[in-house]
Amino acid sequence: MLLFLVAAPKAREILETIAQAGALDSEPGAGIAFQLAIEDAVGLSTQQAALLSAIEERI
């Protein structure tokens, strides 16, 4: 199991890229990928500045 925490505006694009890379829509038994909304999280405050600067240019 892999978990990714991504910015909402990029979530669908990332999900589609994972599906393509893993052949999830073409290979039986290749697995599934899904998206869950996260209302709140802890432990990100020390990484917040780096995360924001990395995604600001892309969103």
PyMOL commands that set and color helices and strands:
alter all, ss='L'
color gray80, all
select helices_A, chain A and resi 8-21+48-56
alter helices_A, ss='H'
color red, helices_A
deselect
rebuild
show_as cartoon
